[in-house]
Amino acid sequence: MNALSATRLKRMADELELKLDEEDLARLRPMVADLLTVGRRLRLKGQRERPKPRSS
Amino acid sequence: MNHSDVDQVHLLSVAEAGRGIREGSVKPTEYVEALVERARRLDPLLRCTVTLATDAAIADARAAEDEILHGKWRGPLHGIPVGVKDCIATAGLRTTANSRVLADWVPENDAPSMAATRRAGAIVLAKLNLNEFAWSIPGEDDLCPPPRNPWSPTQLAMGSSSGSAVAVASGICPAALGTDAGGSVRQPASNCGVAGLKPTHGLIDSSGAFGPPSICEVGPIARTVEDIALLLEGMTGIPGYLDRVKKPVRGTRVGVPHSYIDEARPDPEVAAAFAEALRGLAHLGMEVVEVDIQGLADAAAADFLVLNVEAFTAHQGWLRTRIRDYGPSARAYHTQGAFLSAADYTAAVRVGEVVRHRLDAVLTAVDVLATPVVPVVTTEAARANKARPHAGGTAIFSAPFNLTGHPAISVPGGMSASGIPIGLQLVGRLSGDADLLAVAHAYEQATPWHTMRPALDSAP
């Protein structure tokens, strides 16, 4: 997976209409990168194991 | 204890104060006035209150006295002053969530959990401090700077229901309401030497509390498990928790996920306290067995993913229009979920379903699980973990059960060499809150930890 660049994060924030300054983006970037890694790991696991159907 | 001694009323449990009020030896107005005085004296040091509701609390206490005098006793919470985490809406009383976004907000209506607690007769004494919107790392520049731990006021109390746990531990109020989406009731309860319950998901209506709805519960914090049962009755409107809290627990099977706990590498003092707590449970005639539950670490990570997505979802309007009113940490914490996909969120929810089934299966072979609450002792160590919360961090033992919905309680379970309390977490079956409280009560009564109090009464 590509590393989350500052430019990409800024573009995504702009698309979401979030007025984040440089300091915000610097703080946010490692947090979002971590979260995206977690999300990717959980998605891959989810493809391997399916939950049981609801009992009711 | 002489209930009429106003210098000592802060030591009363909810149950003791409730009996005193019914018998007439404790007057709600005097009780409230004594606690207001205590809050005024201690809060400059502890910083646990956002708003002290002095006038309204005294008026409510007077009304309670009048009702009781005229035979309209509502139950054991009638006339009991409680604190309320300041993200839980209180009608007519400023609710800030410790954010400049809501600095002047006075709700028209109580959150359902608050309304139920008031219907049971409780009085709102104070709105209590928290991490901004219960999801940020607190700082000195927050609307209200973070609460200090009454056991060691040079250190901050763990959050996010920090003010609730501090107020209860310091005797400012006998009980408080908090919210818990990853451990935010249990962690501060553990860190402050009091009991805190995250009830089964949905048992208490948690709307009106600014929590992520899939995983957040409003829960009680108190100095005894008996008081937790009383609060749970009030907050749910369901009787019977108190009756069942003292039921025999000999023969209860306690499952311990040792490999999961060991992988988290808890602080040696936490590990030692936990080992001693397990010996205490065995001494009570419980059978302590090892269990293996795959996926708990994934569930902790998935809980935070869900939290982040739901936090952004709830805050996106304000984040687009008032982002500068959030503190720097809350701004980042509430924004990060915006960058996740629907597939990420769905995967996290699925992890919850898978692990919930596994937990349910394990909880047919054992009655409760036991783990530490927090892998570290101090707030400084917790902050080092929380800098990267997505792997579970400080919430590695607490967050899985938010995602799965199982009830979990922190009870005092030890004391570090530096004098900071250490909690024991017990986890019950879905909707098994009453059985969980019975095990917690038995453990609490067999150990000295819940009787210890921070040395505050020499504080200026």
Interface residues (C-beta under 8 A of the other chain):
Chain A: L9 M12 A13 L16 E17 L18 K19 L20 E23 D24 R27 L28 M31 V32 D34 L35 L36 T37 V38 G39 R40 R41 L42 R43 K45 G46 E49 R50 P51 K52
Chain B: D298 A301 A302 F304 L305 N308 Q316 L319 R320 I323 P328 R331 A332 Y333 T335 Q336 G337 A338 F339 L340 S341 A343 D344 T346 A347 A348 R350 V351 E353 V354 H357 R388 H390 A391
